[in-house]
Amino acid sequence: LKQVFQIPQEHITAQQVDFMVAALGGPDRYCGRNPQDAHTHIYIPEEMWIEREKHLKAAFVKVDCPQDIQD
């Protein structure tokens, strides 16, 4: 999704890590806005969401993430 955002990659990465850690039950250090609110002005094609999901699933498998968390 980095093509969509006009901010440094390091910031994007840090925001995504903090968001996912909180979403998966870890410490909530995410200080950004809710994705639905933050991205209303951005058109993201369905294909990009599908690609994002494929990468996320591959990352879960790579780190042997428990199935209940993956679900």
C-alpha positions as CSV (number, residue, x, y, z in Angstrom):
1,L,0.0,0.0,0.0
2,K,3.0,2.3,0.1
3,Q,2.1,3.7,-3.3
4,V,-1.1,5.1,-1.8
5,F,0.4,7.0,1.1
6,Q,2.6,10.1,0.8
7,I,4.5,9.6,4.1
8,P,7.9,8.0,4.8
9,Q,8.0,4.2,4.7
10,E,9.4,4.1,8.3
11,H,6.3,5.8,9.6
12,I,4.0,3.5,7.6
13,T,5.8,0.5,9.0
14,A,5.7,1.7,12.6
15,Q,2.0,2.5,12.4
16,Q,1.2,-0.9,10.9
17,V,3.2,-2.8,13.5
18,D,1.6,-0.9,16.3
19,F,-1.9,-1.3,14.8
20,M,-1.5,-5.1,14.3
21,V,0.1,-5.7,17.7
22,A,-2.9,-4.0,19.4
23,A,-5.4,-5.8,17.1
24,L,-3.9,-9.2,18.0
25,G,-4.1,-8.5,21.7
26,G,-0.7,-7.0,22.5
27,P,0.1,-3.7,24.0
28,D,-2.0,-0.9,22.5
29,R,0.6,1.7,21.3
30,Y,-1.2,2.6,18.1
31,C,-1.8,6.4,18.1
32,G,-3.2,6.7,14.6
33,R,-6.8,7.2,13.6
34,N,-9.2,4.4,12.9
35,P,-8.5,3.0,9.4
36,Q,-12.0,3.7,8.2
37,D,-11.8,7.3,9.3
38,A,-8.2,7.9,8.2
39,H,-8.6,6.5,4.7
40,T,-12.0,7.7,3.6
41,H,-10.4,10.0,1.0
42,I,-8.2,7.3,-0.5
43,Y,-9.4,4.9,-3.2
44,I,-7.8,1.5,-2.7
45,P,-8.7,-1.0,-5.4
46,E,-10.0,-4.4,-4.3
47,E,-7.0,-6.0,-5.9
48,M,-4.7,-4.2,-3.5
49,W,-6.7,-5.4,-0.4
50,I,-6.5,-9.0,-1.8
51,E,-2.7,-8.6,-2.2
52,R,-2.4,-7.2,1.3
53,E,-4.4,-10.2,2.7
54,K,-2.1,-12.6,0.9
55,H,0.9,-11.0,2.5
56,L,-0.6,-11.0,5.9
57,K,-1.6,-14.7,5.7
58,A,1.9,-15.6,4.5
59,A,3.4,-13.7,7.4
60,F,1.2,-15.5,9.9
61,V,2.3,-18.9,8.4
62,K,6.0,-17.8,8.4
63,V,6.0,-17.1,12.1
64,D,3.9,-20.1,13.0
65,C,1.0,-17.9,14.3
66,P,-1.7,-19.9,16.1
67,Q,-4.7,-20.7,13.9
68,D,-7.2,-18.9,16.3
69,I,-5.3,-15.7,15.9
70,Q,-5.1,-16.1,12.1
71,D,-8.8,-16.6,12.0
